[in-house]
C-alpha cells in the first residue's frame, strides 16, 4: 500500500489571526527566520520552548520534502550584554561568545537541528547602517544628536500585526524614555555611543544598532525582502516584530512575511517565566535532574500556541512517558535482533498493518493541522500497546513450542487437529513487531524524540532518577536486598514499607522470576498511595546536589552554594531498623507483598 499523500499543511498566521494553507513562495523551498537569543546568560526553559517548537516545524517541513533555509540570529550586542560584561570584567565579545556556545550545547542536548545559518548582529553592522539610511531617505526616521529614531506617525500601518493602539504601549520593553522623541512610541534604530561602550562609526556618529533593526537587516540579507515564515515567542509580537515589520516596509514597501508564527509562554504558577521576573529555570537547571528528551517531550506535549505551565508533576510525567516509550522499543529491538539475519518473508498481519496505516494517516493529519503535537504523542499509545501485546504473545508461543518439542512425537488425532487450526506463528509476530517498531521510530525521528541508542538513553534516564532520589545504584540495591530479606522472613509490612518509600522517590520495584528489578516512575506521594507518611526531602524544583556533587548548583548564570545538613532526614538516612520499628508496631500486614510472596513460593 502506497503511503497516503499528506494533507495540505495549515499554519496559524498571527497577522490574519487564523489558520491558512501554507504555500511557499518558491515551490519545494521554504524560507524561515526565527528570532534568536541575547546571549548574556544561560538560556531558560522559555527559550527551549521557542526553539523546540520551531525545530518541530523545521523537521516536519523537511519530512514533507521541502528544502528549508532556516535562519536564527544571535543578538550579540545589547545593553544587558554590555552591563553583564562590565560586571564580570570581560569584553562584550567574550561574554556573548561564551553564552552562544552554551546555548548551542543546550540546543544539541534538546536535539534541535542546527539552522542553515546563525548570523550575529556584529557581523552585519554594514547592512544595518544601509537599512537605516534607506528608512531615513524614505522619510520614516530622524536623527537627534547621534541617535536615530523611527517615526511611527509616518507609518500608517504601524501596529497592524499586534492590533494594538498607540496608547497601549507598555513601558520597559527595552525602550528608554527620551523627551527628544517626536512621539513617545518612536523607537531607536541607532544609539549614539556612550563612554565605555562598544561602538561603530556611522554617518550619524559613533554608536550601535537598536534592538529591532537587526532582524530586519539580517532576514533581508539572507532570505530577501519577502520570505515564508517568521517565528518567535508570543511576547515578540509587540514590540519587536511590530517594529521589525514597520522598519522593513518603511525601507522596502514590497517587504512581506507570508506567515507570522508565535509560540505560547512557559508559565510558573500561571505567570510568564522570564529572567526579568526572576521566576525562571535555566535549561541546565532542568536537564541536570531530568533527561533532555523528557524536557523536549514535556514542551511538545502542549500545542505550540498554548501556554505551558511548568510543574514538577508535568516534567515527572514526561520523564515517565519517554522511559516507557524507549523501554518498549528496546524490548522490541532485543527480540527482533534474534531474527534480523534470518529474514522473514511473510506479510505483516492485517491487524497490525491496519494499525500502522491508521497511525501514519493520523500523524500526517494532526501534524498538517498546525502541528497538533498533543494528539500526535497521544497517538503512539496504541502502537506501544500493540508492541507489548505481541512481545507477550510471542514469548508465550515460544514457550509453548519449546514444550511441544519435549513431548512425545505421537499424539492422538484430535489433539493434532486442534493444534493445526490457524494461528499466528513466530514469523507473524516478528513481522508485526518490525512494522510497529519502524512506524514509531520514523515518527519519533520527525519529532526529534528518537535517540541514537535506546540502551544509552535508558541508562541515562535511570541515572537521572537516582540523582533525583539522592541515591546511588549501590544504595538502591542495598534497599532492594533488605526488602528481599524482609519478604523471605515474611515481614511484609517492612518490605512493603521499603517499596512504598522508594515509590515516593520515583523508584518502582518489580518482582520477576529472576529477582527484583527497578525502573523510574512518577513519584507516589504518601497521600496518593495511601502509605504511612515518611519524611523525605522536599520535591526538587531546582537541581539539588547529588551525593557525588560538590555542593554547588548553577542557576541563572550564578553559582550558589547549597547548604547541606548531615543531620537532616534524607532517603539515605533511613535504616532498615527504623523501617522495622515504624511498620511492625501492631500494624496490619501488607496484602500486596504477602500475596506477591506467596505467588512465588
C-alpha positions in Angstrom: 0.0 0.0 0.0 1.4 3.4 -1.1 1.8 6.0 1.6 -1.1 8.4 1.6 -0.4 11.9 0.4 -0.1 14.3 3.4 -3.0 16.8 3.7 -2.4 20.4 2.9 -0.3 22.0 5.6 -2.2 24.5 7.6 -0.4 27.1 9.8 -1.8 29.7 12.1 -0.9 33.2 10.9 -0.5 35.8 13.7 -1.1 38.5 11.1 -4.5 37.3 10.0 -5.4 35.5 13.3 -6.4 32.3 11.5 -5.1 29.1 10.2 -4.2 29.2 6.5 -3.0 26.8 3.8 0.8 27.1 3.7 2.0 27.8 0.2 5.7 28.6 -0.1 6.8 31.4 -2.5 9.0 29.0 -4.4 7.7 25.5 -5.0 9.7 23.0 -3.0 11.6 25.6 -0.9 10.8 27.3 2.4 12.5 30.4 3.8 12.2 30.7 7.6 13.6 33.2 10.1 13.3 32.7 13.9 14.5 35.4 16.3 17.4 34.1 18.5 18.6 34.7 21.9 20.5 37.6 23.5 23.5 35.7 24.9 24.3 37.2 28.2 23.3 34.3 30.5 22.3 30.7 30.3 19.1 30.2 28.4 15.9 29.3 30.3 13.2 26.8 29.6 11.1 29.6 27.9 13.9 29.7 25.2 13.7 26.0 24.9 10.0 26.2 24.2 10.6 28.6 21.3 13.4 26.6 19.6 11.9 23.2 20.2 8.6 24.4 18.7 10.3 25.7 15.6 12.6 22.7 15.4 9.5 20.5 15.1 8.2 22.7 12.3 11.7 22.6 10.6 11.8 18.8 10.8 8.2 18.4 9.5 8.8 20.7 6.6 11.9 18.6 5.7 9.9 15.5 6.1 7.3 16.9 3.6 10.2 17.2 1.1 10.9 20.9 1.3 14.3 22.4 1.1 14.3 24.7 4.1 16.5 27.8 4.5 16.3 28.3 8.3 18.0 31.4 9.8 18.2 32.0 13.5 20.2 35.0 14.7 22.2 35.9 17.8 21.8 39.4 19.3 25.4 39.6 20.4 25.4 43.4 21.3 22.8 44.7 23.7 22.5 46.8 26.9 22.3 43.6 29.0 25.4 42.1 27.4 27.4 45.3 28.0 26.2 45.6 31.6 27.0 41.9 32.4 30.4 42.1 30.6 31.4 45.1 32.7 30.3 43.4 35.9 32.3 40.3 35.1 35.3 42.2 33.8 35.4 40.8 30.3 34.7 42.2 26.8 31.2 42.0 25.4 32.5 39.8 22.6 34.0 37.3 25.1 30.8 37.1 27.2 28.4 36.8 24.2 30.6 34.2 22.5 30.7 32.2 25.7 27.0 32.1 26.1 26.4 31.5 22.5 28.4 28.3 22.9 26.5 27.4 26.0 23.2 27.9 24.1 24.4 25.7 21.2 25.2 23.0 23.7 21.7 23.2 25.2 20.2 23.0 21.7 22.2 19.9 20.9 21.1 18.3 24.2 17.4 19.0 23.2 18.1 17.5 19.7 17.3 20.7 17.9 18.8 20.6 14.4 21.3 23.4 13.6 19.7 26.1 11.4 21.0 26.7 8.0 22.6 29.9 9.2 23.1 31.6 12.6 24.3 35.2 12.0 25.4 37.6 14.7 24.4 41.2 14.8 28.0 42.4 15.0 28.7 40.7 11.7 26.1 42.8 9.9 26.7 46.3 11.1 27.2 47.4 7.4 23.8 46.0 6.4 22.1 47.6 9.4 23.5 51.0 8.6 22.4 50.7 5.0 18.9 49.8 6.0 18.7 52.8 8.5 19.9 55.1 5.7 17.1 53.8 3.4 14.5 54.3 6.1 15.6 57.9 6.6 15.7 58.5 2.8 12.1 57.4 2.7 11.1 59.9 5.4 10.4 57.4 8.2 13.2 58.2 10.6 15.1 61.2 12.1 18.4 61.8 13.8 18.9 63.6 17.1 22.4 64.2 18.5 23.7 60.9 17.1 20.6 58.9 17.8 18.3 57.7 15.1 14.6 57.1 15.8 11.8 55.5 13.7 8.8 57.8 13.3 5.7 55.8 14.0 3.5 58.7 12.9 5.0 58.5 9.4 3.9 54.9 9.0 0.1 54.3 9.0 0.5 50.5 9.0 2.2 50.6 12.4 0.6 48.1 14.9 -1.0 46.1 12.1 0.5 42.9 13.4 -0.4 43.3 17.1 -3.7 45.1 16.6 -2.7 47.4 19.5 -3.4 51.1 19.9 -0.6 53.6 20.4 -1.8 54.4 23.9 -1.5 50.8 24.9 2.3 50.8 24.5 4.0 49.4 27.6 7.0 50.9 29.3 10.1 48.8 29.8 10.2 46.9 26.5 13.8 47.8 26.1 12.6 51.3 25.2 14.2 54.2 27.2 12.1 57.3 27.8 13.5 60.2 25.7 11.8 63.5 25.7 13.6 64.5 22.5 11.4 62.0 20.5 8.6 63.3 18.4 6.3 60.6 19.7 7.0 58.6 22.8 6.4 55.5 20.8 9.2 56.2 18.4 11.9 53.6 18.8 15.7 53.6 18.3 17.3 52.4 15.1 20.8 53.6 16.1 22.1 54.6 19.6 24.8 57.1 20.0 28.0 55.9 21.7 28.3 56.1 25.4 31.6 56.2 27.3 33.0 52.7 27.9 30.6 51.0 25.4 31.4 49.4 22.1 30.5 51.4 19.1 30.9 51.6 15.3 31.4 54.5 13.0 28.4 55.8 11.1 27.2 58.9 9.2 25.3 59.8 12.5 28.4 59.4 14.6 29.8 56.5 16.6 27.1 54.2 18.0 25.5 50.8 17.8 22.2 49.4 16.5 18.9 49.5 18.3 17.3 46.1 19.1 14.7 45.8 16.4 16.7 46.9 13.3 19.0 43.9 13.4 16.4 41.3 12.4 15.1 43.4 9.5 18.6 43.7 8.1 19.6 40.0 8.6 16.4 38.5 7.4 16.5 40.6 4.2 20.2 39.8 3.7 19.7 36.0 3.9 16.1 35.5 2.8 15.2 38.6 0.8 12.5 41.2 1.4 9.7 38.6 1.0 10.0 35.2 2.8 7.7 32.5 4.0 7.8 32.2 7.8 8.9 34.5 10.6 8.7 33.0 14.1 9.4 33.6 17.8 7.7 33.7 21.2 4.4 35.4 21.6 6.0 38.2 23.6 7.8 39.3 20.5 4.7 40.2 18.6 4.9 43.6 20.3 7.2 45.5 20.2 9.9 43.5 18.4 8.1 42.0 15.5 5.7 45.0 15.1 8.7 47.3 14.9 10.6 44.9 12.6 7.7 44.9 10.2 7.5 48.7 10.2 11.2 49.1 9.6 11.3 46.6 6.7 8.3 48.0 4.9 9.3 51.6 5.5 12.6 50.9 3.7 11.2 48.5 1.1 7.4 48.6 0.7 7.4 45.2 -1.0 8.7 43.6 2.2 6.4 40.9 3.4 6.3 37.8 5.6 3.8 35.3 4.3 3.2 33.7 7.7 4.0 35.1 11.1 4.1 32.3 13.8 4.4 32.6 17.5 4.5 30.1 20.3 2.9 30.4 23.8 4.7 31.1 27.0 6.1 28.8 29.6 4.5 29.8 32.9 5.4 29.1 36.5 2.5 29.4 38.9 0.5 30.9 35.9 2.9 33.7 35.4 5.1 34.0 32.4 8.6 32.6 33.0 11.3 35.2 32.3 14.6 36.4 33.6 13.1 39.9 34.3 10.6 38.3 36.7 13.3 36.1 38.3 10.9 33.1 38.2 12.7 31.1 35.6 14.6 27.8 35.4 17.5 27.5 33.0 17.7 24.7 30.6 20.7 23.5 32.5 18.7 23.5 35.8 16.2 21.2 34.3 18.4 18.8 32.4 20.7 18.4 35.4 18.0 16.3 37.0 15.8 15.3 34.1 16.8 13.9 30.7 16.8 16.4 27.9 14.3 14.1 26.0 11.9 14.4 28.9 12.1 18.2 28.7 11.5 18.1 24.9 8.6 15.7 25.4 7.2 18.0 28.1 7.4 21.0 25.8 5.8 19.5 22.8 3.1 17.7 24.8 1.3 21.1 24.7 0.3 22.6 21.4 2.9 25.2 20.5 0.5 28.1 20.5 -0.8 27.3 24.0 0.9 28.3 27.2 2.7 25.6 29.2 2.5 25.7 33.0 5.8 24.2 34.3 5.4 21.9 37.2 7.3 19.0 38.8 4.4 16.7 38.2 4.3 17.6 34.5 8.0 17.0 33.9 7.9 13.8 36.0 5.0 12.6 33.8 7.0 13.4 30.7 10.1 11.6 32.0 7.9 8.5 32.8 6.4 8.5 29.3 9.7 8.7 27.5 11.1 5.9 29.6 8.0 3.8 28.7 8.4 4.5 25.0 12.1 3.8 24.9 11.9 0.7 27.1 9.2 -0.7 24.9 11.2 0.0 21.7 14.3 -1.5 23.4 12.5 -4.7 24.3 11.3 -4.9 20.7 14.8 -4.4 19.4 16.1 -7.1 21.6 13.6 -9.6 20.2 14.0 -8.6 16.6 17.8 -8.7 16.8 17.5 -12.5 17.0 15.7 -12.7 13.7 17.2 -9.9 11.5 19.8 -12.3 9.9 17.2 -14.9 9.1 14.8 -12.7 7.1 11.0 -13.1 7.3 9.1 -13.5 4.1 5.5 -13.4 5.5 3.3 -10.4 5.2 2.6 -8.1 8.1 -0.6 -9.4 9.8 -3.7 -7.5 8.8 -4.4 -6.2 12.3 -1.0 -4.6 12.8 -0.8 -3.4 9.2 -4.1 -1.6 9.7 -2.9 -0.1 12.9 0.3 1.2 11.3 -1.6 2.6 8.3 -4.1 4.3 10.6 -1.4 5.8 12.8 0.5 7.1 9.7 -2.6 8.8 8.3 -3.5 10.3 11.7 0.1 11.5 12.2 0.0 13.4 8.9 -3.4 14.8 9.6 -2.5 16.1 13.0 0.9 17.5 12.0 -0.5 19.1 8.9 -3.2 20.8 11.1 -1.0 23.5 12.6 1.3 20.9 14.3 -1.0 19.2 16.7 1.7 17.5 18.6 -0.5 16.8 21.6 -2.6 14.5 19.5 0.4 13.0 17.8 2.0 12.0 21.1 -1.3 10.5 22.3 -1.4 8.5 19.1 1.6 6.4 20.0 -0.3 4.7 22.8 -2.0 2.1 20.7 1.2 1.2 18.8 3.1 0.8 22.0 0.4 -1.4 23.5 0.4 -3.5 20.3 4.2 -4.0 20.6 3.9 -5.1 24.2 1.0 -7.4 23.4 2.9 -9.0 20.5 6.0 -9.4 22.7 4.0 -11.1 25.4 2.2 -13.4 22.9 5.4 -14.3 21.1 7.0 -15.2 24.4 4.1 -17.5 25.3 4.1 -19.1 21.8 7.9 -19.7 22.0 7.4 -21.3 25.4 4.6 -23.5 24.1 6.6 -24.6 21.0 9.6 -25.4 23.3 7.3 -27.5 25.5 5.9 -29.3 22.4 9.4 -30.3 21.3 9.9 -32.1 24.6 6.6 -34.0 24.2 6.4 -37.4 22.5 6.0 -37.3 18.7 2.9 -39.4 18.8 -0.3 -37.6 19.8 -3.9 -38.5 19.3 -5.6 -37.2 16.2 -7.9 -34.9 18.0 -5.1 -33.1 19.6 -3.2 -32.8 16.3 -6.2 -31.3 14.6 -6.7 -28.7 17.3 -3.1 -27.6 17.1 -3.3 -27.3 13.3 -6.0 -24.7 13.5 -4.9 -21.3 12.0 -2.9 -19.3 14.5 -0.1 -16.8 14.5 3.3 -18.3 14.0 6.6 -16.7 15.3 7.3 -15.1 11.9 3.9 -13.4 12.0 4.8 -11.8 15.3 8.2 -10.8 14.1 6.8 -9.0 11.0 4.2 -7.3 13.2 6.8 -6.1 15.6 9.1 -4.9 12.9 6.3 -2.9 11.2 5.2 -1.3 14.5 8.8 -0.5 15.5 9.5 1.1 12.2 6.4 3.3 12.3 7.1 4.5 15.9 10.8 5.2 15.2 10.1 7.1 12.0 7.6 9.4 13.6 9.7 9.9 16.8 12.5 11.0 14.5 10.3 13.6 12.9 9.5 15.0 16.4 13.2 14.9 17.4 12.5 12.3 20.1 14.4 9.3 18.7 17.7 8.9 20.4 20.7 7.2 18.6 20.9 4.5 21.3 18.0 3.2 23.3 20.2 1.3 25.7 22.2 4.5 26.4 19.2 6.8 26.9 17.5 4.2 29.2 20.6 4.2 31.4 20.7 8.0 31.4 17.1 8.1 32.4 17.8 5.8 35.3 20.8 7.8 36.4 18.7 10.9 36.4 16.1 9.2 38.5 18.7 8.1 41.0 20.0 11.6 41.2 16.5 13.0 42.0 16.1 10.3 44.6 19.5 11.1 46.2 20.5 7.5 45.7 23.4 5.7 44.1 22.8 2.3 42.4 24.6 0.6 45.2 22.4 2.2 47.9 19.3 1.3 45.9 20.4 -2.3 45.5 21.1 -2.4 49.3 17.5 -1.4 50.0 16.3 -4.0 47.4 18.4 -6.6 49.3 16.8 -5.5 52.6 13.3 -5.8 51.1 14.1 -9.2 49.7 15.2 -10.4 53.2 12.1 -8.9 54.8 9.9 -10.8 52.4 11.8 -14.0 52.9 11.2 -13.6 56.7 7.5 -12.8 56.0 7.9 -9.3 57.3 5.6 -7.9 54.7 4.9 -4.7 56.5 8.7 -3.9 56.3 9.1 -5.0 52.7 6.0 -3.0 51.6 7.3 0.0 53.5 10.6 -0.1 51.6 8.7 -0.4 48.3 6.4 2.5 49.1 9.2 4.6 50.4 11.1 4.1 47.2 7.9 4.9 45.2 7.7 8.3 46.8 11.2 8.9 45.4 10.3 7.9 41.9 11.7 4.4 42.0 9.3 1.5 41.1 10.2 -2.1 42.1 9.1 -5.1 40.0 9.4 -8.6 41.3 10.3 -11.0 38.5 11.3 -14.8 38.5 15.0 -13.8 38.2 14.8 -11.3 41.0 13.7 -7.7 41.8 14.4 -5.0 39.2 13.6 -1.3 39.2 12.6 1.4 36.8 12.0 5.2 37.2 8.4 6.2 37.8 6.3 9.2 38.7 6.8 9.7 42.5 3.9 8.4 44.5 3.3 10.8 47.4 2.1 9.3 50.6 -1.3 10.9 50.4 -1.7 9.5 46.9 -0.5 6.0 47.6 -2.2 5.5 51.0 1.1 4.7 52.6 2.3 5.9 56.0 3.9 9.3 55.8 7.7 9.2 55.8 9.9 12.3 56.0 11.5 12.8 52.6 13.3 15.8 51.1 11.2 18.5 49.6 10.5 17.8 45.9 13.1 19.2 43.6 12.2 22.4 41.8 15.8 23.4 41.3 18.6 21.0 40.9 19.9 19.7 44.3 23.4 18.3 44.8 23.9 14.6 44.1 26.0 12.6 46.7 29.0 12.9 44.3 28.5 16.6 43.6 30.5 19.4 45.1 27.5 21.1 46.7 27.2 23.9 44.1 24.5 24.4 41.5 24.3 26.9 38.7 21.1 28.9 38.4 20.6 31.8 36.0 24.4 32.0 35.4 25.1 32.5 39.1 26.8 29.7 41.1 25.2 29.3 44.5 26.4 27.2 47.4 23.8 24.7 48.5 23.8 24.3 52.3 23.7 20.8 53.5 22.9 19.4 56.9 24.1 16.0 57.6 21.5 15.6 60.4 18.5 16.5 58.2 16.5 13.5 57.0 17.2 12.2 53.5 16.4 8.9 51.9 19.9 7.8 52.7 19.4 8.3 56.5 16.6 5.7 56.7 17.9 2.5 58.0 16.2 -0.9 58.0 15.8 -0.9 61.7 13.9 2.4 61.6 11.5 1.0 59.0 11.0 -2.2 61.0 10.2 -0.1 64.1 7.8 2.0 62.2 5.9 -0.7 60.4 5.8 -3.6 62.8 4.2 -1.9 65.8 0.8 -3.6 65.7 0.1 -2.7 62.0 -1.9 -4.8 59.7 0.2 -6.9 57.3 0.6 -5.8 53.7 -1.7 -7.8 51.5 0.2 -6.7 48.4 3.6 -8.1 49.5 2.2 -11.1 51.2 0.2 -12.2 48.1 3.2 -11.5 45.9 5.4 -13.6 48.1 3.0 -16.5 48.2 2.7 -16.5 44.4 6.5 -17.0 44.1 6.6 -20.0 46.5 
